[in-house]
Amino acid sequence: MGVLVYNWVFWAKMAAFLVVGLLSIKPTMRFLAWSRQARADAGWRVPEAELASVRSTLGAEAAVFLAIPVFAAAMARGYGF
């Protein structure tokens, strides 16, 4: 494992995991709030502005998530040392 400390590809992959985790906080909190509001009021609908915001955050999260296997493949090929 000592070799991984010096591998920038490994740290880029870990950073991508961290960014995905941080980006997922906002949509998760919104989904929970929307669920509570929908249970309280059957006619409640998600405001378009909030929905657009969550969609853009999920798009960014998906884009960063796609980098994770790229970094993993680079590590498997020996890049980063």
C-alpha positions as CSV (number, residue, x, y, z in Angstrom):
1,M,0.0,0.0,0.0
2,G,2.9,2.3,0.5
3,V,3.2,2.7,-3.3
4,L,-0.3,4.1,-3.5
5,V,0.8,7.2,-1.5
6,Y,2.8,8.4,-4.4
7,N,0.3,7.5,-7.2
8,W,-1.5,10.7,-8.3
9,V,-4.0,8.6,-10.3
10,F,-5.0,6.9,-7.0
11,W,-5.5,10.2,-5.3
12,A,-7.5,11.6,-8.3
13,K,-9.8,8.5,-8.0
14,M,-10.2,9.1,-4.3
15,A,-10.9,12.8,-4.9
16,A,-13.6,11.8,-7.5
17,F,-15.2,9.5,-4.9
18,L,-15.2,12.4,-2.4
19,V,-16.7,14.8,-5.0
20,V,-19.4,12.3,-5.9
21,G,-20.2,11.9,-2.2
22,L,-20.4,15.6,-1.5
23,L,-22.5,16.3,-4.6
24,S,-25.0,13.6,-3.6
25,I,-25.8,15.4,-0.3
26,K,-28.0,18.1,-1.8
27,P,-30.2,15.8,-4.0
28,T,-30.6,13.4,-1.1
29,M,-31.7,16.1,1.3
30,R,-34.1,17.4,-1.4
31,F,-35.6,13.9,-2.0
32,L,-36.2,13.5,1.7
33,A,-37.9,16.9,2.0
34,W,-40.0,16.2,-1.1
35,S,-41.1,12.9,0.3
36,R,-42.2,14.5,3.6
37,Q,-44.1,17.2,1.7
38,A,-45.8,14.7,-0.6
39,R,-46.9,12.6,2.4
40,A,-48.3,15.7,4.1
41,D,-50.1,17.0,1.0
42,A,-51.2,14.5,-1.7
43,G,-51.6,17.3,-4.3
44,W,-48.1,18.7,-3.7
45,R,-45.8,19.0,-6.7
46,V,-42.0,19.5,-6.8
47,P,-41.3,23.2,-7.8
48,E,-39.7,23.4,-11.2
49,A,-36.7,25.5,-10.0
50,E,-35.8,22.9,-7.4
51,L,-36.2,20.1,-9.8
52,A,-33.9,21.8,-12.3
53,S,-31.3,22.4,-9.6
54,V,-31.3,18.8,-8.5
55,R,-31.2,17.6,-12.1
56,S,-28.1,19.7,-12.8
57,T,-26.4,18.5,-9.6
58,L,-27.1,14.9,-10.6
59,G,-25.7,15.5,-14.0
60,A,-22.5,16.9,-12.5
61,E,-22.4,13.9,-10.1
62,A,-22.8,11.5,-13.0
63,A,-20.0,13.2,-15.0
64,V,-17.6,12.9,-12.1
65,F,-18.7,9.4,-11.4
66,L,-17.7,8.4,-15.0
67,A,-14.1,9.5,-14.2
68,I,-13.8,6.9,-11.5
69,P,-13.5,3.8,-13.8
70,V,-11.2,5.9,-16.1
71,F,-8.8,6.4,-13.1
72,A,-9.1,2.8,-12.1
73,A,-8.1,1.7,-15.6
74,A,-5.2,4.1,-15.6
75,M,-4.1,2.6,-12.3
76,A,-4.4,-0.9,-13.7
77,R,-2.2,0.0,-16.6
78,G,0.5,1.5,-14.3
79,Y,0.0,5.2,-14.8
80,G,0.6,7.7,-12.1
81,F,4.0,6.6,-10.7
